C-alpha cells in the first residue's frame, strides 16, 4: 500500500522525494493503516502548523508486528554476514543520498536548527555504515580447553526479535544506532518511534525497503506508546528491548519486562556536571560549555545540567558565559538559528518550574528566564548563578536551555557534588593538569568523561551510563554484542 495521508498543504510537501513522507506503519514489508482508521496529528513545534496524520495502531496490530518479525527471524539470522552487510551498506548510501530531505523532515517535526538536523542525519548514517562493516566480525572464538580430549568453542548468536523504543529529540540517530546493530547481529526488529516525531522513522523505513531488506526484518509501528510497547514487554518472543528515554519510563519498562526476563538495553536520563578549574583555558571552557548546554535547545541527555566553576574564575566565567548566551539566536529551524523551540508545553513548563524554584531559594537570574515572543514553545536561553544545593535544577534533569552555575573551592568538594546524583551518563571536565585529569576520570561516577571538549560520541564508541542512567552500551562492538548471546560448545572427537 502506497497511499499517503499527508495532504499537499502540509509543509512536508516541500520534501523533494514525496515517497519519503509516509503516514502508515511499516509491517511485514507493507505500509499499514490502523484497522479502525485511527490516526494522530503531528505538528511543527516552532509554529504549531499541522504536518500530517499518522496511523495509530492497536495492541493487536502491535502483536502482529512481532508475528512477522518472528517469522522472518530464522531466515534473516541464517543470512550470510556479508549479505547482511551489503544491505546495511545500501541503507547507508540511501540515507546519504537523501540526507537533505531527511534533515528537512526532522526540522519540521522536531524543530531543531537545520545545521543540527543535517549533522544528525550524518551521525545516524555513520551507525549504519559502522555496523555494515562490523557485521562480518562476530565469529566463533576458540578457548583453551580445561578438559582432556575436548574442544571448546564460544559462538555468538543473535538473540531473536528486538524491540526498539526511540525518543523525539534524536529521531533518526537513536533508531539507526539501535536498529543497525540489531540487524547486523542477525536480529529482526520491531520499532516504535515517538508520536511527536514519527515521520523521520517512517522515512528511514522507506529507505530500508528500497535497500532491499526482506519483509518482516525491519518494522516500524506507530501509535500511542503504552498501546504499542506493552504487548512487546509481555511477549516472550521479544528477547531484547532497547529503550532511550527518561529514567522514570525506563523503570516502568524494567518492571514490565521482568516476567519474560528480556535482555534490556537502556539509555536513560542524564544530569551532566561540568567541572571548570581555574587553570583551564577560560575562553575554550566557555565555548564548550555553551555547546554542552544549549545544543538541541538543551533537550539532550548529554546536556550540561550543573556547571561547577572554581571560585577564583567564577565571576569571569559567568560574565563570558552570559555574554555568549545573550548572543544566541532563536528561530525557525530552516532559518538555522542557534536554538529552536522546545518540543512541547510540558518541556517549557519544566523550565519555568526550575527557574522559579531556584530564584525562590536564592539563585540569581543573570539573563533570560521567560518564554520568548517567537511562540509559546520558545524559551529564552537562561543563566542562573549562585544556585543553592537544594534547588530542583541541581537535583533533576532540566532538559532545556537553563544553565545553573555554582562556585566550588576544592577538588574533593566538586567531585562529591558531581557524583551526588542517581544519574551517571556523562561528565565534562575543563583543566590542563594531567594528574587532575587522571584523578577525575577515575573518581567521577559516569559512563563517559569528556575532557576539555564537548563532542565525544560516535559510532565507534560504547555509549552508555552508570547508576540509573541506564543498562548496557550502544555503538561500538559492544553495541552489536548486546543483541547476541554466547553459546558454549564443548565437544569430544572420540
N, C-alpha and C positions, 0 to 999 in steps of 0.2 A: 504494500500500500504506500503510495507516494503523495497522498493528498496533504496539503498544508493548511492549517487552520489560521496561521498568521496572515492578516489582511494587508493589502498594499499600503494602507495609510500608516502602518507601523514604521518607525524609523529603521527597523530591521530590513525593510525593503531596499535600503541603501547598500546592503551586502551584495557584492558583485556576483557571487555564486549563490543563487536563491536556494539551491538544494541543501546548503549548509544550515538553513533555518528550518528546524524540524519542531513540530509540536506534539508528536506522538512518541510513546515509548518505543524502544528497540528491543524486541524479544524474539529469540529464535530466528534471527535473520529477517524479521518482518517489522514494519512500523505499525504499532498497535495503538488504537484509541481505547479509552476505557469502555467496557462493555455497556455501561449505563450512560456513556457520553459525558461523564463528569470531567470538569476541567477547572484549572485555577488561572488567574490572571497574573502576568508578570509585568512590572512597571520599572521605569528608569528612576533610580533613587535621586538623581540630580534634579529632575523636574516633575516627577510623578506621571510622566507620559506613559500611556499604555503601549506595551510592546507586542503582546500577543497572549494567547491562552495555550496552556499545555495540559495534556491528558493527566487526569488524576485517577490512578488505578486503584483497584480494591485489593484487599488482602488475598483473595483467591487468585487474582491475576499476578500478585507478587509471588505466590507459591508456584504458579505456572512457570515463572522465570527460572525458579530453582529446578523444576522438572526438566526444562530444556537444557539447562547448564549441566545437570547431572547426566542427561542422555549424551551430551557431547563430550563429557569428560574422558571416557575410555579412549576414543579415537584421538582426541587432542593430546592427552598425556603420552600416547604412543607415537605421536608425530615426531619425526627426527628433529633434534635440536636445530640443525641447520635450516630446516624448513620453517620452524617457528621463528628463527632469526630473520629469515627473508621477509616474512610477513610483518614483523615488527619494524624492520628497516623500511619497508614500503609505507607503513603508517607514519613513521617519522618523516619521510620525504614528502608525503602529502601534507603534513602539518606545516612544514617549512614552505611548501608551495602556496598554501592558503593562509599564511600567518597574518596577512593584513586583514582579511575577513574575520578570522578568529579573534583578533585583537579588537576589532570594531564591535563584534557581538559582545565581548566581555565588557567593554566600556559602557555599552548601552544598558546591560543588565546589572552590572556591579558598580559602576560609577567611577572607577579608578582612572587616573590620567592615561592617555593613550600610550605614552612612553613606558609607563609601568606595565600596561597590558601587553605591549609588544615584548617587553622583557620577560613577562611571564610565559608567553607562548614559546619563546626560545627556550626558556627554562624547562617548560613542560615537555617540549620535544627532546631535550637533552636526555631525559629519563628514558624515553622510548629508544633513542639511539644507543644509550649505555646498555640497556638490558637486551637489545638486539645482539650486541657483542657478547654480553655475559651469558646469554642462553647456551652457548656451546661449552661453557666451562665446568658446570657441576658434573661430576663423574664418580665412578667407583674409587674409593680410597682403600688402599691396602693397609693392613695393620699387622704388626709383628705378632704372630700367634703365641699365646700363652699355653697352648695345649699341643702335645706331641701328635704328629700326623694330621694336623688340622690346618686349614687355610681360612683366614679371617678377612672379611670384606665389609665395608660400610657403604651402603647405597643411599643416595639422596633421591627420594621420590616425591612427586607433587602431592600436596595434602588432599586436594579434592576441589569442591566448589568453594570459591572465595567470595564473601560478601564485602563490598566496599561502600562506605558511607562518607561522603565528601562535603566540605563546607562551602560557604558562599564567598569567602574572602580571596581564595585562590582556586577558582572553579575549574581551571584546566590543569594546573600543575599537580594539585592534590589527587586528581583522578589518574593522570598518567604515572605519577610516582608509585601508586599502588598497583594499577592495572598492568603496566608494563612488566613489573616484577612478577606478578602472579602468572601472567601469560607466558613469560619466559620460563618459569618453573614448570609449566605444564598444567596449571590450574585453569579451570573455566571461571568466569566472572559474572556475578550479578552486582550491579552498582546502583546506588541511589544518590543523585545529586540534590543539593539544597533546592527547595522550591523557590527560593529567591533568585537563583542563577542556573536554571536548567538548560538554557539554550547552548551554553558552552559545552556541556557534557554531550548533548544530543548532536552537536556539530562534530565532535570527536567520534561519536558512534557512526555518523555518516562516512567519515574518512576511514574508519576501521572497516566498514563494509566495502568501500572502494578498494582498500588494501587487499581484500580477499580472505579475511578471517572466516572460517566456517561458521555456519549458522549455529547459534547456541553457545558459542565460545565467549562472546563479549556481549553482555546485555545491560541496557540502561533502563531503569524502571522509575518513572516519575509519579509524584503524588505526595500525600501527607506522610511525613517521616514515621510517625507511630504505626500507621496503617501498613506501610511498605516494609519497614525494618523488623517489626516484632515477629512476623512469621519466620523471618530468617534466623532470628535468635533462638527460636524453638525447634527449628528443623535440623535434625541430626545429620542430614546430608550436607549441610553447610558446615564445613570443617574448620574454616578460619574466617574471622571477622576483623576487618581493618577499619578503624574509625579515626577521623580527625575532627575535633570539636572541643566543646567545653568539658572540664573535669566532671561537672555535675551530670551531664548526659553520659559521659564515659562510665561513671559509677553505675548508672542505671543499666547500660548495656552489659556491663560486667556481671551484674546480678541476673539479668535475663538469660545470659549465655551459660550460666553455671550448670544447669541441668543437662546440657548436651556437651559440656566440657570441651569447648572450642579453643583453638589457638586464637589468642587475642593480640592484635597489634593496635596500639592506641597512642595517638599523638594528641595530648590534651592541653590544658591551659598552661600559660606561661606567666611569669611575674618577674621579668628580667631586671636585674640590677645592673647599673653602670657604676663602676668604681673609678673615679678620676683622682689621681695622685698629683701632688704639686710638681713633681719632676717631669711631667708629661709635656708634650708639645700642645699648648693650650688651644691654638687655632685648629689643629687636627682633631683634638678631643671634642671640641665644639662641633665641628663639621660632621664627624662620625656619629655623635650623639643625636644630632638633628636627624640624620638618616635613620638611626635606630628607633627614634621616637615617632616620626611623622610619615614614614612610608605607608602606603595603603591607608592613609588618614588615621594611622595608629591602630588599624584593625588587623593586627598581626600577632600571632602567638609569640613571635620573637621580638615584639616591640618593647622598647625600654620603658619600664613602668616606675622604677625607683632610681633616681640619679643621686649618687652619693659623691660629694666633692670635698676634697681635703681643705680644711679651713683656710690656710694661707692663700689659696687661689679662689675661694668660694665666691667672693663678690665679683672678681674679674670674670669668672666663668659665667655667672648669672648675667652680667652685662653683655657679654659677647653672645651667649646663647639666646638671650631675649632679642637682641638686635637681629640675629639671623632668623628667629621665629617671626618677627614682625615683617620681614621682607618676603615671607612666603605668600604665594598667590593661591587663591581658591577659585574654583570654577568648574565648568562642564568638562568632562573627561576628554572630549575630542578637541578642546582648545589647549590641551596639555598644560594644565596648571601644576603647581607643586602639590596640590591636595584637592581631592574631590569630596563628595558628600559622604556621610556615614550611611550605613546600609538601611537602617530603619529607625523608627521612632524610639524603640527600646534602647538602641545604642546611644542616641542623643540624650535620652533621659538619664542614662547612667553617667554621662559626662556631667550633667547638671547636678546629679546627686553627689558625685565625688567632689566637685568643686565646692558646692555649698557646705558639705560636711567638713572639708579641710579648712575653709575660711571660718566656720563657726568654732573650730578648735584652735584657731590662732595662726593659720598659714597666711602668707602674704600673696595677694594677686598681683603679679608683675605685668601681665598682658593677657588679653583675650578674656575668656570666662563667660561667653554667651553665644547664642546662635548667631549665625551670620545672615545678613539681609538677602543673600542669594536664594535662600529657601529654607524650609523647615528642617531639612536633614543636613544642612551645613553648620558646622560648629567651628568657631574660631580656634586656631592654634593657640594654646593656652600655656602659660608658665606660672607655676606656684612655687614659692620659695618658703623656707623655714617650715616645712610641713612636719607636724608633730607625729610621733610614732604611732599614736592611736587613730590616726586618720584612716578612713576607709581606703583611700587611694594607695596607702602603703601596706594594706592587708589584702586587697582584692585586685584582680586583673581589670584595668580600666578599659582596655580595648578601644582606645580613641585618642584624640590629639591633645591630651592634657599631660604636661610634663611636671612631675613632682621632684623638687630639688631639695636636698638635705645636706648639711655640713657634717663632716666627721673629723676626728682628731688622731686616731691611731689605726694601724693596720688590723690589729686584733679586733678592734671595735667594729670596723666596717665589714670584716669577714663574718662576724657573728650576726650583724644586721642583714647582710645579704642572704645568709643561709636561713634566716628566721622566716620561713615560709613553707607551706606544704608543696610548693611548686619547685621544679628543678630542671627547666628546659635549657636556657642559655644565660650566661653572664658575660658582660662586657667589661674589660679592664683596660685602663689607659695609664701606662707607666713605661719608663725606659730602663728601669732597674732589672737586670736579668734574674737576679736572685729573688726579687719580689715576684716577678712573673712566675717563676717556678713554684714559690710558696703558695701563691694564689691559685694557680692551676690545680695544685694538689688539694687545697683546703676548700675551695668552692664546690658545693654540692649540686652541681649542674652537669647535664649530659654533654654540653658544649660550652667551651670558653673561647671567646674572641678577644684577642689582644691587639690593641691599637688599630682596630678596624671593625667594621660592621658586617659586611658580607662574608659569610663563611660557608654557606650551604651550597649544594650542588649534587649532581648525580653520583659522583664517586665517593661521597662521604656518608657515614651512617648517621642519619638524622634521628634524634630522639632525646628523651629526658629521663630524669631520675624522679623518685618520690611520686607525687600524684600528677606529674606532667606526662605520665604515660608508661607504656609497656613496649618493649621491643625497639627495633630500629627500622627506618625506611631509607632507601638509597643504598648504594654500595653493594658489595657481595652479600652483606648481612640482610639487606632488603629482599633479595631473592631467596635466601635460605629460610626466611621467615615463612615462606609459602611451601616449604618442603618438610618432610620427616626423614629421619635416619632409620634405615633398616639394617640390622646387623645380621650378616650371613656367616655361619660357621660350618664348613663342610670337610668331610673326610673323603679322600680319594680312594681309600682302600676298599 
